[in-house]
Amino acid sequence: MIAKPPSSMRAAVLFGPGDMRVVDRPVPEPGPEDVLVRVEMCGMCGTDLKILGGHFPLTPPYGEFTPGHEWTGTVVATGETVDEFKPGDRVCIEAHRGCGRCANCLVGSYTACLNYGNPAKGHRASGMTANGGFAEYAVHHVSALYHLPPHLTPEDAVLITTAGTGLYGLDVAGGYIAGQSVAIFGPGPVGLMTAQVCQLMGATKVIMIGTRPSRLELATKLGVRHTINAKEVDTVEAVLELTDGEGVDLAIEASGGLDTPQQCGEITKRGGKILFVAFYSGRVEMDLSAIVRKDITMYTSRGEGRNNVERAVALAASGQMRGKELVTHRFPLDQITEAFRVMSEREGDPVKVVVVP
């Protein structure tokens, strides 16, 4: 039997740039279409660092806002119209819940919701424009929750959201990569999960490009056969050598490096594709004329749209996509500021840092 939730909980609240405090807050009440979840684990990513620093748009006011958008847990209560879930169900999430009424939402592009950040119109992005999972309990809309198979761990679950980001990007870029070569810049969580997806989707050659040997070693453990250390060799030359001088069919930019978009253009074959899933710290310069001359098509995607988290759940459930091995650091909720420090300073070479309420 699932115990009735308490009236108060511990939650990490952002009181100002760099000012995160764990305080007592009322446990949220689920609305008619909502589910209340006892959070078991919440992952951190680069977006959370931007939120902590006050550099992310449309967040709720300081003193009211709890971040965290990669969380998993157990249902403890449901809204009056919800029959898709029941107390005791383990769930994972996708962060974005579009308004459901704009033109973009109606075709599944709810991460580009035209009412983004407008709760009055029904939009919510957990941990970004609405309270998220750095708390003991979180409320989420029923449409953005997925049943978690019993054999998957919480660590697997927090990386499923990340895998959904890669799957959505591939979806936007055409989806069908069987028989093609793919190069991925950035062996962080998004890049590593996307590399696994590319292998499962039948890519003939997956090339991971990074600068940290430990990350490239992890890529190899996850099944990536070709890795390139950009600090040791010329990246463009190395990729061209692996592709008989033609370049890759698809280059995926998941690093956020200001120089990597230009390299994407140089390693992509004529008529190929470039997919951007990273955010950047400043303006990017690249030779667009060269992109045009090579007839390369460029795509961007944000988050996990078009139901791709559900696809990620299926891949994880099959055992063919692994997330647990990416979790390198765990912190209790009361040590969340230390977790942020370790992540921002890269102490101990963290891949995925998680918080356990």
Secondary structure, 3 states (H helix, E strand, C coil): CCCCCCCEEEEEEEEECCEEEEEEEECCCCCCCEEEEEEEEEECCHHHHHHHCCCCCCCCCCCCECCCCEEEEEEEEECCCCCCCCCCCEEEECCEECCCCCHHHHCCCHHHCCCCCCHHHCCEEECCCECCCCECEEEEEHHHEEECCCCCCHHHHHHHHHHHHHHHHHHHCCCCCCCCEEEEECCCHHHHHHHHHHHHCCCCEEEEEECCHHHHHHHHHCCCCEEEECCCCCHHHHHHHHCCCCCEEEEEECCCCCCHHHHHHHHEEEEEEEEECCCCCCCCCCCHHHHHHCCCEEEECCCCCCCHHHHHHHHHHCCCCCCHHHEEEEEEHHHHHHHHHHHHHCCCCCCEEEEEC
